[in-house]
Amino acid sequence: MSEGPSEMTTRSQLRLLQDLINSLRASMRTKFNRHVSIPDLLSDRWETARFYGFGEGTSCYNNVLILGDVKVGRNTWIGPNVVLDGSGGLEIGDHCSISAGVQIYSHHTVAWSTSRGEAPVEKRSTQIGNGVYIGPNSVVQMGTSIGDDSVVGAMSFVNRDVPSGGRGFGVPFRLQD
């Protein structure tokens, strides 16, 4: 059975798309020595940040989940697979590194779920200062504040405020001396 014109066109278009993706992958590897998802090949991290009104020089991967009112300062790096929940308001300062897989929340639905929808969704603003590093796969709970120049180690659960210059890690997060 031979292919019809529309099947040939579809196969031609698929081949063109595959060639484009391979070309973009090669370019990414040459420029940055990395592999990223196809959407990140097709979009520019700095353009994504500009689209959301983030500060000058900030980059944000295409696969970041952005909810609600999120404000991000200048020259901040937001890695892949991050959750930025601004449902209750989220502010992130200048020169921050938000590592891959970080989740920052400003709401939760515990009372709403356990009351079977009778209690409201709880929301509280979350603040990340300037010069903050948040390590990979960390979770920042709603309503917390992380002060300027702080370091949160990988895989931490931040459920209390971190003072400026604070350094720590853990589940729950604990400041180090």
N, C-alpha and C positions, 0 to 999 in steps of 0.2 A: 504494500500500500504506500503510495507516495504522499509526501507532505503537500498540504494546500498552501496558498499564498500567505494566509495569516499565521500558520505554524512556522513558515520560513522567516517571516518578519519577526515573530516572537523570539525565535532562536538567534536571529541576527542581533536583535536588541539585547538579548541576554549576553551574547558574546561581547558586545560593545561595553556593557556594564561591567562584566568581569574584567575586561582589559583596563577600564578606567580604575577599578578598585585595585588591581595589581599595580598599576602605575602609581597610584596614590600611596599604596603600601611601600613600594620601593623608595619613593620620595621621603616618606616618614622615617624609614630605616636609615636612609642616607643622612638626613638632616639631624635626627634625634636618636638614632639607634634604638628605636622602640616599635612595638606593635600596639595598635589601639583598635577599638571596635570600628566597624564600618561607619556608624554615624559620626564618630570622632574624626574619621578620615575626611568626611564630607563637610565638616564644620570647623571653624576656627575657634579655639578656646577663648581668645581675647574678644572676638566678636560676640560669642555667647554671653560673656560677662557684660559687655556694653549693652546688649539687647535687654538685659535685666536691670540696667541702670547701676551696675556695680562700679566702683571707683577705677580711675585710670590705671592701666597696667595690671589689672586683675585678670586672672585666667580661670576658666571654669569649664570642666569637661562637659560634653554634651549629655552624658548619661547621669548627671547629677539631678536628683529629685528636688525641686524648689517649690515650696508651698507657702502661700500667704505673703506676708510683709517681711521680706528679707532685705537688709541693707548691708552692703559689704564695702569696706574702704578701698584704699589704693594699694596696688602691688601685692595683693593677696593671691595665694595659689590655692585653688580648690580642686582636689584630686578626684580621680574616678570613683564612681559608685558611692558618692556622698549623699546624705539626706540633710537638707537644710529646711527645717520646719519653722516657718514664720507665722503659723496660725495665730499665735499669741504675741508675735513680734520677735524678731531676731536681728541683732546688730553684731557685725563682725568688723573689727578694726582694720588698720593698715598693717602691711607687712606680716601677715599671718600665713601659716602653713596649715591647711586643713587636709590631713593625709587621707589616702585611699580608704574607703569604707567607713569613714566617720559619720556618725548620726548625731545631729544636734536638734533637740526638740524644744518646742514652746507650748505643747499641748499634750494631753493624754485623755484616753476614753475609759479609764478604769471605772469610775463611778457611773458613767453613762451606761457602760456594758452591764455592770453588776446590778444596776437598778432597772435594767431592761428598758432603757431609754428615758426614764423619768428624771434622772439627774442630768444636769448639763455637762457638756464637754468642758474639762478644766483647761484653762489657758493662763500662762504667765510668761512674760517677756524673758528672753535669755540674752545675755550680753557676753561677748568675747572681746577683750581689749586689743590693744595694739601690740604687735610683736609676739603674738602667741603661737606656739607650736602645739598641735594636737595630733598625737601619734595614731597610726593606722588602727582601724576597727574600734576606736573608742566611742563611747556613747555619752553625750552630755544631756542631762535631764532638764526638763523645763524649769524655768525660774531661777536657774543658776547664773552666776557671774564669774567669769574667769578674768582676772586682772592682767594688766599690761605685763609683757615680758615673761609670761608663765610658760611652763612646759608640762604637758600631760603625756605621760608615757603610753606606749601602745597598749591596746586592749583594756583601757581603763573605763570605769563607770563613774562619771563625775555627777554626784548627787548633792553636792554642797559647794558653796562659793570657794573660789581659789583666790588668795590675795595676790596682788602684784608681785611679780618675781617668784611666785610659788612654783615648786618643782615636785612632782610626785607621779604616782601611778597606782594601779590596783583596782580591785573590785571588792568593796567600794574604793574610790580614790583616797589615797593618804599622802599627805605632804611628807617630803623627805627633809631631814635636817641638813 
